[in-house]
């Protein structure tokens, strides 16, 4: 469809998959997961290093992928984790992807948000964390999602984030990608949380040859547009 092709070209997208809008979030994630799983089967075929964020949509997408054996491939988490187990936690999501691919897995063994920018700097000097971050930057495929500032985005329910949501909105934040809060242009806002996040900076996605965003729902329209405007990704699955 010419209009869709023009939009894809405008945002520098290599491929786009668009699914119908569903009645509820769970059904929407399943439909996005189906489309993403099909696209990933091709994108992942010759990958040597795959990086992944976390969230329910990414978890749903992995469930739709076919299993294979890729012993020479590495899966690397792009974000620190939570202190309690959850299907949306980076450790769970990256482990599930590694099992699906029969690949090695590398974790960012740190919290997604450190208590302060100073403690973040100390954590990033730790050899294990540093090495995983460096490995993530060499990936040939990144799989990410994004979220708005409502409770429908799991990241906003973390206490340290929840308490700061009014501040973030006041300075122009409209959502997050990889735990970094961005404005309508896709630029990170000036806030301590962005200086405390243990994750690959969104701008680093631009140097990864294939970066796939999987996100849908009208509540995410503004943040998806911001991610595309900043050209952090070059593949998209949405509704």
MARRO-743167 format. One line per 8 residues: number of its first residue (from 1); for each residue y negated, x negated, z negated of C-alpha. Coordinates in Angstrom, 3 decimals. Layout:
! residues N
NUM) Y:X:Z | ...;
This chain:
! residues 239
1) 0.000:0.000:0.000 | -3.238:-1.704:1.159 | -5.244:-0.921:-1.966 | -2.512:-2.353:-4.218 | -2.172:-5.464:-2.047 | -5.935:-6.020:-2.188 | -5.889:-5.777:-5.984 | -2.983:-8.217:-6.245;
9) -4.869:-10.678:-4.035 | -8.051:-10.198:-6.062 | -6.260:-11.326:-9.219 | -4.249:-14.089:-7.537 | -0.932:-12.343:-8.188 | 2.197:-13.465:-6.339 | 4.172:-10.290:-7.080 | 3.606:-6.999:-8.887;
17) 6.058:-4.333:-10.019 | 4.617:-0.957:-11.034 | 6.720:1.695:-12.803 | 5.836:5.349:-13.513 | 4.114:6.226:-16.783 | 6.592:7.551:-19.346 | 6.262:10.234:-22.026 | 6.721:7.900:-25.002;
25) 6.455:4.197:-25.861 | 10.220:3.629:-26.128 | 10.889:5.097:-22.682 | 7.936:3.132:-21.275 | 9.352:-0.139:-22.623 | 12.757:0.672:-21.116 | 11.226:1.290:-17.677 | 9.117:-1.860:-17.880;
33) 12.215:-3.749:-19.017 | 14.238:-2.519:-16.026 | 11.564:-3.680:-13.564 | 10.982:-6.969:-15.377 | 14.717:-7.701:-15.598 | 15.082:-7.313:-11.828 | 12.072:-9.553:-11.143 | 13.211:-12.167:-13.657;
41) 16.657:-12.413:-12.057 | 14.910:-14.032:-9.071 | 12.187:-15.959:-10.934 | 14.612:-17.521:-13.389 | 17.258:-18.616:-10.862 | 16.156:-22.259:-10.533 | 14.161:-22.597:-13.771 | 14.659:-25.706:-15.883;
49) 12.375:-24.610:-18.720 | 11.457:-21.017:-19.622 | 8.867:-20.190:-22.280 | 8.547:-16.796:-23.913 | 6.231:-14.994:-26.334 | 7.317:-12.078:-28.470 | 7.114:-8.315:-28.689 | 9.205:-5.205:-28.130;
57) 8.481:-5.083:-24.401 | 9.785:-8.622:-23.905 | 12.831:-7.817:-26.012 | 13.515:-4.763:-23.806 | 13.150:-6.894:-20.665 | 15.710:-9.455:-21.835 | 18.209:-6.661:-22.490 | 17.972:-5.663:-18.803;
65) 18.718:-9.179:-17.487 | 22.185:-10.157:-16.362 | 23.948:-12.886:-18.330 | 24.559:-16.262:-16.707 | 25.307:-19.887:-17.574 | 22.335:-22.266:-17.290 | 23.259:-25.203:-19.559 | 20.564:-27.406:-17.986;
73) 17.839:-24.878:-18.771 | 15.757:-24.810:-21.973 | 14.149:-21.768:-23.586 | 11.010:-22.533:-25.597 | 9.085:-20.166:-27.859 | 5.359:-19.964:-27.135 | 4.314:-18.717:-30.568 | 4.987:-19.254:-34.239;
81) 6.948:-16.548:-36.014 | 6.858:-14.037:-38.830 | 8.255:-14.626:-42.295 | 10.549:-11.591:-42.034 | 13.111:-10.668:-39.409 | 12.217:-8.275:-36.624 | 13.276:-7.613:-33.051 | 9.715:-8.527:-32.088;
89) 9.776:-11.894:-33.838 | 9.561:-14.980:-31.628 | 12.785:-16.401:-33.118 | 14.742:-13.247:-32.248 | 13.280:-12.913:-28.742 | 13.728:-16.550:-27.726 | 17.251:-16.664:-29.214 | 18.231:-13.532:-27.263;
97) 16.897:-15.025:-24.018 | 18.721:-18.323:-24.637 | 21.987:-16.429:-25.247 | 21.481:-14.432:-22.047 | 20.934:-17.628:-20.048 | 23.486:-19.770:-21.866 | 20.623:-22.212:-22.458 | 19.297:-24.446:-25.223;
105) 16.556:-23.003:-27.430 | 13.514:-24.652:-29.009 | 11.462:-22.903:-31.700 | 7.932:-23.284:-32.988 | 9.020:-23.462:-36.633 | 5.675:-22.424:-38.064 | 3.951:-19.135:-38.927 | 2.095:-17.422:-36.093;
113) -1.102:-17.762:-38.165 | -1.695:-20.618:-40.569 | -3.827:-19.953:-43.677 | -6.803:-21.847:-42.233 | -7.919:-23.883:-39.197 | -7.478:-27.022:-41.309 | -3.858:-26.240:-42.179 | -3.228:-25.419:-38.493;
121) -4.425:-28.905:-37.529 | -2.041:-30.421:-40.079 | 0.888:-28.314:-38.814 | 0.189:-29.335:-35.214 | 0.539:-33.021:-36.158 | 4.112:-32.336:-37.337 | 6.370:-34.049:-34.808 | 8.699:-31.047:-34.361;
129) 5.899:-28.543:-33.717 | 4.061:-31.014:-31.488 | 7.152:-31.703:-29.387 | 7.904:-28.002:-28.840 | 4.276:-27.340:-27.805 | 4.453:-30.247:-25.352 | 7.754:-28.939:-23.952 | 6.243:-25.455:-23.494;
137) 3.470:-26.938:-21.336 | 6.066:-28.393:-18.922 | 7.732:-25.015:-18.278 | 8.133:-23.637:-14.776 | 8.265:-20.014:-16.002 | 6.395:-18.251:-18.827 | 7.105:-14.665:-19.938 | 4.382:-12.990:-21.991;
145) 3.003:-9.636:-23.057 | -0.351:-8.572:-24.471 | -1.592:-6.036:-26.991 | -4.602:-3.953:-27.933 | -6.109:-3.708:-31.429 | -4.312:-0.520:-32.500 | -1.250:-0.371:-34.806 | 0.874:0.113:-31.651;
153) 0.569:-3.681:-31.297 | 2.854:-5.227:-33.934 | 0.621:-8.277:-34.346 | -2.185:-6.099:-35.740 | 0.059:-4.946:-38.596 | 0.249:-8.481:-40.022 | -1.892:-8.358:-43.169 | -4.078:-11.351:-42.272;
161) -4.894:-9.714:-38.910 | -5.208:-6.138:-40.171 | -7.918:-7.149:-42.643 | -9.967:-8.768:-39.880 | -9.763:-6.095:-37.181 | -13.300:-4.768:-37.869 | -14.691:-8.317:-37.546 | -12.773:-8.896:-34.312;
169) -14.024:-5.634:-32.770 | -17.591:-6.426:-33.812 | -17.590:-9.724:-31.888 | -16.128:-8.155:-28.746 | -12.350:-8.607:-29.056 | -10.399:-5.970:-27.139 | -6.852:-7.298:-27.568 | -4.625:-10.354:-27.739;
177) -2.341:-12.525:-25.674 | -0.108:-15.105:-27.397 | -1.856:-14.255:-30.663 | -5.272:-15.295:-29.314 | -7.857:-12.520:-29.425 | -9.832:-12.117:-26.209 | -12.866:-10.235:-24.926 | -13.122:-8.055:-21.807;
185) -13.416:-11.162:-19.598 | -10.246:-12.634:-21.078 | -12.136:-15.325:-22.997 | -11.077:-16.135:-26.593 | -13.576:-14.821:-29.140 | -15.128:-17.104:-31.757 | -13.079:-16.188:-34.830 | -11.110:-18.111:-37.461;
193) -7.866:-16.368:-36.437 | -8.121:-17.989:-33.009 | -8.577:-21.337:-34.745 | -5.540:-20.684:-36.959 | -2.974:-19.409:-34.445 | 0.132:-21.508:-33.821 | 0.795:-20.750:-30.157 | 0.175:-22.018:-26.662;
201) -3.478:-21.316:-25.735 | -3.656:-18.652:-22.977 | -5.579:-21.048:-20.687 | -2.510:-23.325:-20.628 | -0.560:-20.561:-18.859 | -2.608:-21.306:-15.728 | -0.834:-24.640:-15.282 | 2.645:-23.050:-15.475;
209) 3.811:-22.310:-11.889 | 5.161:-18.827:-12.664 | 3.564:-16.840:-15.496 | 4.725:-13.229:-15.856 | 2.878:-10.565:-17.864 | 4.955:-7.529:-18.872 | 2.789:-4.808:-20.435 | 2.047:-1.130:-19.896;
217) 0.494:1.972:-21.387 | -3.029:3.335:-21.009 | -3.939:1.933:-24.449 | -3.360:-1.562:-23.004 | -5.313:-1.031:-19.762 | -8.399:-2.911:-20.972 | -6.555:-5.948:-22.325 | -4.278:-6.133:-19.248;
225) -7.408:-6.118:-17.064 | -8.896:-8.904:-19.194 | -5.761:-11.062:-18.847 | -5.797:-10.552:-15.068 | -9.532:-11.259:-14.829 | -9.002:-14.597:-16.585 | -6.100:-15.374:-14.207 | -3.788:-16.439:-16.987;
233) -0.783:-15.020:-15.088 | 0.350:-14.745:-11.475 | 3.131:-12.140:-11.815 | 2.775:-8.666:-13.329 | 5.005:-5.780:-14.414 | 3.085:-2.693:-15.557 | 2.923:1.101:-15.239;
